Amino acid sequence: MPVPPVSSDTVRPPAVTPSLVVIGAGPRGTGFLERLAANVPSLYDGRPLDIHLVDPYPPGAGRIWRRDQSPLLWMNSMAEDVTMYTDESVVLDGPVRPGPALHEWAREVGEGRIPLPAESERAEPGLRAAIVALTGQTFPSRQVQSAYLSWVYEQTVAALPSGVTLHRHRTSALRISGPRGGRQRVWLEDRAEPLLADLVVLTLGHLDGEPDARQRELREFARRHQLIHLPPDFTADSDLSALPAGEPVLVRGFGLAFVDLMVLLTEGRGGRYSGDAEDGSADRDGGELTYHPSGREPVLYVGSRRGVPYHSKIGYGPDGERPPLPRFLGPEQIDELLSRPGPPDFERDLRPLVDKELGFAHYHRLFGAHPERTRVGWTDFEEKYAAADPGSPELEALVTTAVPDPADRLDLAALDRPLDGVRFASSDALQDALRAYIAADLVRRHDPSHSADLAVFHGLLSVYGQLMRLGDLGDMDDRWHGFFSYLASGPPGPRLRQLLALSRAGVVRFLGPGMTVETDERRGVFRARGAGVPGEYVEARALVEARLPDPSPERTRSPLLRALYEEGAAVTAGAGLVKVDPGDGRLVERDGRPHPRRFALGPYTTARSSGAFTRPRTGGPAFRQNDATARAALTLLGELHVRTAPVSRADGPRAVPPSPDDPRPVPPDGSRAVSSTAGRAPSGPSEAER
């Protein structure tokens, strides 16, 4: 039967296009959009959808990887270990959409198959040369990574099918309001009217935090005595110009934030190196470097709890069979822990499994690749290893008998705290010992005869992926993440060679383990000491906290996250992470219910993963999370039906009961008029992209 024509005096208001607001346009937001584009054909085929992407920073790169930072700053991963694309190793329900890893993309740029945007070359004249020179073993600059992430974003937008429109909003989101069962309002910094959204996905990335009580005390002390105090921050965003040349600066923290600080205060102030391995290539043997100061450098006195820098990145690739992981900490063990009535205790329930898993990875590789350094067969060892309790005398005796050289045994406690209990006769003796320790670490991490270290790295990745399912583990969670970063996410080898050169030049001085900072009101200075040289201390008029800020909702500088917390989003008691449903990333409220229209992905949530991008063919936990959230969002959007009713021009606007998710003011008669814009997101200042 033919459809009767619409009468000229009747207007049917257009159906409201479903809308999705994504807050955060960095790598995590881009990864989520990539999974959304991949799943649209099967879950949302042919229907219109408005996507609003909110972020004041450039899409793809976001704040952390934006191009307007020093070209001296590198990634701490080799180019062949960075991809934004899924492969056959990722366990997901959506389709695999392969794409180039960073070094493959660089090769295609060099060969002319992928164009580099003209504005990129105008902004950074040396960028193309840096990209073309990239190899798989290069540690790229963050500017190069920024260009790769921008390209991935552009490809993702181009892959969105017809009917799906992306609107960019170069601003910040301030808060989200709206009923659980209705459209959400996303309030932006630069507009009075909110965006209306059927669903909201938060991909905020790393966040700033307000200083804690101790940092506020130090800040106030510095103000009273006209000192310099730089609190925890992203080093690339810190104003380092206040740190004076030639004067001592206390630095608390020996991880990646310190490495950035070291670079910006030395090469960034005109110093240079001579010798081998001066660039970002993954040097194997690497010659000794000499640092030539510019005279503008301060003297950095660095210490931390461990007193040593993060372990160097391993400088060789996999060769032979990887350990079959997981073995002792896998889905079965996590399922059993989740079935218990209370949260697991890390030391009691998890640490033994973690230690046994890492030990299994280590010895599997040692016995398989270096059997001449063992005394028994692998089958016999594995059987007895599986039966022994972690840390038991039986396990210790088994390892001692089977592995004669202590250097071939895995001692996690010694790895974690190599200077515990060690004392030095003088500060100079400490400098010599630390240089020897760093040099030995560099040799070992670039020597394939110690390939069991690489197996432990793979074990750490496996453990990380399993522990993600448990969410926040309290105070021990922070210790575990710190240990993971210290052992598996350290700086490139060339950076530690530079550190050695700076130490020999006297630009860096080591304070050792157990660093403490005191304030002297009488003298008006900061005073630092380490546990390695009893009785010695250093005074300075500047203190830098070389670590990332605490982004917990109680101290976050994100008004959006703070508003969500105040409104009722659940937060863990330990690390202060926002609770999300581990299955699809929905925000969990304080009553334990997942919010039906709000999702969150990233390091500030209980489903945090090891990074928004990852090594190819290693399973990519973040990719799996992105896929699950994208599929859940598309399924929900597909289930939403817009009900409209005809409006007769002769009768005028028809009064309808007010909807709780309509942000317009309610007239005195308690009704709202139906109009052609009802329920639609206001046009506002946005840039629509396909």
N, C-alpha and C positions, 0 to 999 in steps of 0.2 A: 504494500500500500504506500503511495507517495506521501511524503511528509508535507503537511499543509503549510503554506507560506505564513510567515510571521506578519501579523497585522501591522500596518503602518503606525498605529497608535500604541503599539506594545514594544517595549524594549526589554531584552533579556540581558541582564548584566553579565559581563564576561566571567567565565570561571576564573577563580583565583589561581594563579600559577603557584604550585608548591615551591617553597623556598628553603634553602639550606644556608646557614651562616657559618663560615669557617673562620675562626679567630686565630691568626698566626699563619704567616706565609713563608716561614723558613723551610728547612729540609723536611721537618715532620709534616707540616701542612701540605707541602708539595707531594710528599709520599702518599698522604691520604688522598689527595686529588688524583694521583696516578691510579690508585686502586679503585677510586670511584669511577674514573673513565673506563677502566678495564671491565668493571662489573655492570655498567649501565646497559649494555646491549642485552644481557640475559635477565636482569632484574627490573629494568625500567625502560624498556625499549620503546622509542617513538613518542614518549610523552614529554611535555615541556617541563623544564626545571630551571629555576633561578638560583645560582650560587653566588653568594656575597663573600668575598675574601677581604678580611680586615687586618691591616698591618701597616704601620707607618714606614716600615723598612722594605727594601726591594724584595719582590717575590722570588722564591727559589732559594736565595742566599739568606734572607732574613737579617737579623741584627748581627749574629755571631760571625757569619761568613760574608758579610757585605764587603764590597770592593774597596771602600774608602778607609782602608787601614794599611799599615806599613807593609810594603812588599817584602820586608825582612822576616815577617812572621810566617812560619811554615805550619803545615799540618803535621801531626805526629803519626801519620800512616803513609806508607808507600802508595804510589798511584795505583798499582795493581790490586791494592787491598781496599779500594773505595768504589762502591757502586750504589746507585739509587734504584736498581732494577731487580725484579724477581728472577729466579731461575729454578731449575728442577729440584734444588735442595730445599726450597721453602715449602713448608707444609701449609697449604691454604685451600680454601674452597673455591676461590675465584680463579680466573685464568692466569697463567704465567705470561707475562709480557716482557720478553728479554730486551735488553738494551745495553749500550756500551758501558764498561767500567771507565774510570777516569782516564787511564792511560790509553785505552782504545779510542775514546772520544778525542783525546789530544792528537793521536795519530791521524784520525780522519780530518781534523781541522788542518793539520799540516799538509795533508794530501789534497786539500781543497774540496772534500766531499761534504764537510760541514762548515758553513760560513760563520765567521765570528762577527757579531754585530758591530757596525761601524762606530757606534758610540763607545763601545768598550775600548777599541783601539785609540780613539781620541782621548779618552780619560786616562788610560794607562798605555803609553807608547810602547813599552817593553813587554806587554802582555802576550802578544802573538809569539814573540821569540821565546818566552818562557814556556808557552804551551807546546810549541814545535819541538823544543829541546827535551820535553818530558819523556822519560822512559818508565817502564813498570817499576823500577827500583828507585825512582826519584821520590824524595819527600817534597811535594809541591808547595808552593806558596798558597796562602789563603786566598789571594786574589785569583789564582788559577782555579782553585776549588769553587770560588764564587762564580766564575764564568761557566763552569760545568753545571752548577746547580741552576743557574739562570737558564741555561739551554734545556735542562731537563724540565723545568717549569714550562718553557715555551712549547716543548713537544707535548707535554701533558695537556695544556690548554688546546692545542691543535687537535688532540685525539678526542676531545669531547664531541659527541655526536650532535647533529642538527636538533635544535629544540632546547639544548642545554646552554644557557648563557651565563657567563662569568662576569660579575661586576666587581671591580677592585675599588677598595676604599682605603686611601692612604692616610689612615688615622688610627687612633687607639680605641678599643672598646672599654667602656667604663663599668657597665653592669648589665646583668640580664634579669629581666623580670617576666612575669607571666604565670598562668596557672599550669599545674602539672599536665592537665589534659588539653590545653589550648595552645594557640600560637604564642611563641616567645617574643619578647621585645628586647632588642639589643641596642643599648644606648651608646652612642659614639661621642667622642670628644668634641667634634666640630659641627654637630648638628643638633637641633632641638628635638626633632622627631626621631623615634627609634626605627631601626630596621625590624620588620616583622619576619619571623622565621618559624617554619614548622618544626625544624630541628636545628640545634646549635652544636658545633663540634669545636672544642678548644684544643688547639695545637700550639701552645704558647712557648714551648722551648724553655731555655734557661731564663731565670727571672732574677731581678734585683731584690735585695733584702735590706731592711733597716738594721742598724747595728744592735747587738745585744747589750746587756747591762755593762759588761766589761769593756766593750768597744766604746760605749758612751763615756765611761770613766776616762779612758785613754784620750778620747777626743777632747774632753773638757780639760784634762791636764795639759794637753798640747796647746789649747787655746790660752790657758792662764800663763804659760811660760813661752808663748810664741814659738812653739815647736811645730814640726810637720808630722802629721799622722794620717796615713792613707789606709782606710779600712778595707775589708774584703771587697773585691770588685773584679770585673773583667779587665785584665791588664790593658787591653787595647783601648779601653774607654777611660782609663785613669789619666789624670793630669800629672805627668812625671816631671814637668818643667820646674816644679818647686824644689826638687832634690838637687842640692848644690854639688858642684864639681869638687872633687878632692876631699870631701868630708865623709865621715863614716855614716852609713845608713844600715839600720838593723832590718833584716828581712826574716819574717817568720813564715816558713812554708818552703818546701823543697820539691814541689811537684811541677806541673806544667805551667802554672801561673808564674812561678819563679823563672822558668826558662824564658817566657815572654818578657818578663821584666829585665832579665839579664841581657837579652838581645837589644831591647830598646834603649837601655842605658849604656851600651857599649858601641856596637855597630851603629845603632840609631843616633849616637852622638859623634860619629865620625871615626871611630876606631876601625881597625882592619886586621885581618889575619893573613899570614903567609904560611905556605906549606901545603900538604895534600889535604884532600877532603874538605875544601872550604865551602862547597855548595851543598845542595840537598841530596846528593847521591848517596846511596846506601853503601858506604865504604866498608870493605871487608877487613883488611888488615890496617889500613889507614895510617898515614904517617903522623908525626907530631906536628902540632900547629904552634906558631908563635903569634902572640897578640901584640899589636903596635898601638898603644893608647893615643887618643887625640888630646888628652889633657882635660877633657870635659867630663870624664866619668867620675861618679862617686865611688867610694870603697864599700862594697856590699858585704856585710857580715851576715851569713845565712845559717839558719839552724831550723830544726823541727823536732818532732817527737822521735823519729827514727835517726835523724841526723845525717842521712844520706839521700842522694837524689833518687828519683824513680829509676828502676832498671831500664837500661837501654832497650829500644826496640830490637828484636832479633833480626840480624842482617843476612839471613839466608832463607831460601824457600823450602817447602816441604819436599821430601824425597822418600818415596816408599810408602808403606801402609800407614795410615793414620790409626790411632788407637780406636777400637770399637766402642764408642761412647754413645749414650750413657751406659754405665756398667753397675755402679753401686748407688747412684743418685739419679733415678730416672722417673718417668711418669708414675710407675707403680708405687714408688716410695713417697712421691708427693701426694698421690691420691690417698694413701694411708694416713699421712699427716693431716691432710685436709678433712678427713673423716672424724678426727678426734674432736671432742667438745671444745677444747680451748686452743689458743694459738700455740704453735710450737716454740720451744725454747731453743735458741740457736746453739748454745754450748752443749746442751744435753741431746737434742734430737737431730741437729743438722751438722754441727762441726765434725762429728765422727764420719758421717757419710761424705762430706766434702773432702776431708783429708784422705779417705780411702779412695775416692774417685781420682783425685789428683795423683796419688801414689800409683794407682793402677795405670794411668796414662803414662807416667814417667817410666815405670819398669817395663811396660809393654814395649815401648820404643827402645829402651836400653837393651833388653834381651833380643829384640828383633834386629836392630841395626848394629849393635856392638856386642855380639855374644862373647867375644874374646875377653870382655871385662866382667864376665859372670862365671860362676862356678857350678851352676846346676842348670837343668833344662827348664824351658819356659813352662811347659805343662805342669811339671811338678811344683814349680814356684807359684804359678797362678792358683793351683788348687789350695795350697797352704795359705797363700795370701788371702784368698776369699774366706777361708775359715777363721782367720785370726782377727781379733778385735783391734780397732785402731788404737795406737799408743800402748798396746799390751807388750809385756816382756817377750811373748811368743813371736809377735810381729817383728820386734827389734832384733831378736836372735835370728829369725829367718833372713832378714835383709843383711845382717852382718855376715852371715855364713855365705849367702848367695852373691853378694856384691862386695868384693874385698876392699876397693878403694873408697874411702869416705866421700871423696869428691863426686862419686857416681851415685851416692845415696840422696834421697830427697828428704831434706830437713826443713820443713815449713816454718818452724819456730825461728831457726837461724836466718832463713830468708827474710822473714818478717821484721826481725829486730837484730840486725847483724852486729850492732855495737852495744847491746845490752850488757852491762857489767864491765865494759872495757874502760880502763882509765889510762890517761896519757900524762907523761911527765911535764909537758909544756904545750903551749898553743902551737909552736912550730912542729912538735912531734905529731900533734893531731892533724896538721895540714899535710904532712908527709904520708900519714896513714890513710887519710881520705883520698889523696891522689892515687895511692897504690890500690885502694879498693875500687875506685872508679875505673882505673886502667884495667884491672883484672876483670871487672864486669864487662867492659867493652870487648876484651879479647874473647871471653867465653861466649858472649851473645852474638859474636860473628864467626864462631868456630863450629862447623857442622858436626865435629866429633862430640859435641855436647847437644846433639839434637833431641835428647830427652827433654831439654828445656822447652823446645817448641811443642812437644807433646803435652807438657804441663799447660802451656798457653791454650792449646785446644781443649784441655780439660777444664780450664777456667771458663772458657766460652760455654762449654756444655753445662757446667754448674750454674753459671749466670742465667742461662735460658730456663733451667728448671726452677731456680729460686724465684724467678719473676712471678710464678704462679702463686706464691705465698704472700706477695705484697710486702708490706712493711714489717720488718722483724725487730723493731725497737732499736735500742742503742747498738746492739750487735750488728744491725743492718748497716749502720754507718761504718763500723769497723770492717765488715766484709767488703763493702764497696771501696773503702780505702785500700784494703789489701789487694783487691782486684786491680785497681788503677795503678798501684805501686808496682805490681809484678807484670801486668799485661798491657798497660796503656802508658808506658813511659815515653821519653823523648827519642827522636832519631839519634843514632850513634854520633853523627857529626856534631850535634849540640853538646854532647858530653865531652867530645874532644875540645870543643871551644871552651867549655867550663874548665877543663884542665889547663888550657893555655891562659885563661883569665886568672886562675889560681897561681900559676907560676909567675904571672906579671904583677901579682899583688892587688889586682882589682877586685877579686873575690877572696874572702876569708871564711873558713868554715868554723862554726860554733859547736858542731857536734850534736849528739842526741839530747833529748830532754831539755830543749831550750825553754827558758822562762824569761819573761820581761817584767821588770819592776819600774816604778817611778820614784824619782828622788825629788821631793818638794824643795829641799834646801838648795840643791845644786841646779834644779830645773832641767833635768836630763832624763832620758830613758836609759835603763841599764839592763843588759842581757847577759845571760850566762848559760852554759851547757853543762851536762853532767860529766862529760868526758875529761875535763880539766878542772878538778876541784879548786875553788878559791879564785879562779880567774874570771873576769867579766870585762865587758866593753860598754862604754858610754857613748851615746849619740844623741843628736838633736832631731833625728828623723827615724820613724818607724813605719815600715810597710808590711801589711798583712797580705802575704802572697797566697791567697786562696779565694775561692768563689764565695759569694755571699750566701747566707742561709735564706732560701726562698719560702720557708714554711708560712702558712697563711697568717700566723700571728705576727710575722715580721715582714711579709712581702710588701714590696712597693707597688705591686700590681693592684690597682683599684678594683679590677675585675675579679681577681682571685679573692681579695679581701671581702668584697661584697658577697661573693658566693658562700664564703665561709660564714659570714654573719647571717646570711639568709637561711643556712641550714645544711650546707654540704658537709659531709662527714670527713674528718681528718684523723689520721692515725696518731696515737699517743707517743710513738717513738720518734721517727724522723720527721713528723709533721707533713706527711704526704696526703694528698687528696685521694680519698677512696673511690675506686671505680670498680665496676663489675669486670672480673678478669676475662669473661667471655666475649664481651663486645664493647667494653670501655664506657658504659653508661656511668654518669656520676651517681654515687651512692649518697643518700641523705642520712641525717642523723638517726632517723627511725629505721634504718637498714634497708629501705626500699630504693632500688635504682630509679633515677628520674627517667620518665619515658621519652623525654625530648632533649636531653642534654648528655653530651659525650665529652670525654677528655682523653688525650693521648700525650705522653711526654714524660720528662724526668721528674716533674712535680707530682706525679700520680703514683699510686701503688702498683701500676702496671708498667713502670719505667723499664726500659730496655737498655742495652749497652750503647745505643746510638741510633740516630735517625737514618744513617747509612751504614753499610757493613761490608765485610769482605765477600767477594763472589763465592758462591757454592758453600756457604757456611750456615745456611738455614734462615738467616735474617729474622730474628724475633720481632723486630719493629715492623717488618713487612707483613708478617703474619697478623700482628695487631691491627695494622692499617687496613688490611683486607677484611678482617672480621667486623671492624667498625663501619667500613664503607658498605658492606653487604647488609648489615643491620639497618643502617640509615636508609639505603635504597628500598629495602623491604618495607620499612615503616612509611616512607614517602609514597610508595606505591599503593599502600592501603588507605591513604587519606582520600576522601571523596568530598568535593566541594558541592554543596547543595545551594542552588540558586532558584529564585522564583521570579516569574514574569512581573513586570511593573507596568501598569497602564499609565500612559501620559495623561489620559483624560482624568484619572483619579488623583494624579499628583503622586508625590513620594509616599510609599506605604510605610507606616510606622511598624517597626518590629521590636521585640524585646532586645535590650542591650546585651551584647555578647561580652563575656568577661575578658576576652582577649582582644577587644577593639580598643585602641588607645585613645580614641577621640573623646572629648568631653561629652558627658551625658546631658541632654537638654532637660529643662525643668519638668517636662512631662514624662520623663523616665524612658524615652525611646530614642532610637537613632534612625536616621533616614538612610535607606538603601541608596547607594550611588554607584557609579561605574568605578570608583576607586576604593570602595569599601574593602577592607581586608588586604589591600595591596601594599607592598612596601613603598614608602614615599620615594619619589625619583631621586631627589637629593643629588649631591655632587659625587658621581661615581663614573667609572670608566668601564663600559661593557666590553667584554672580550669573548670570543668564541673559542 
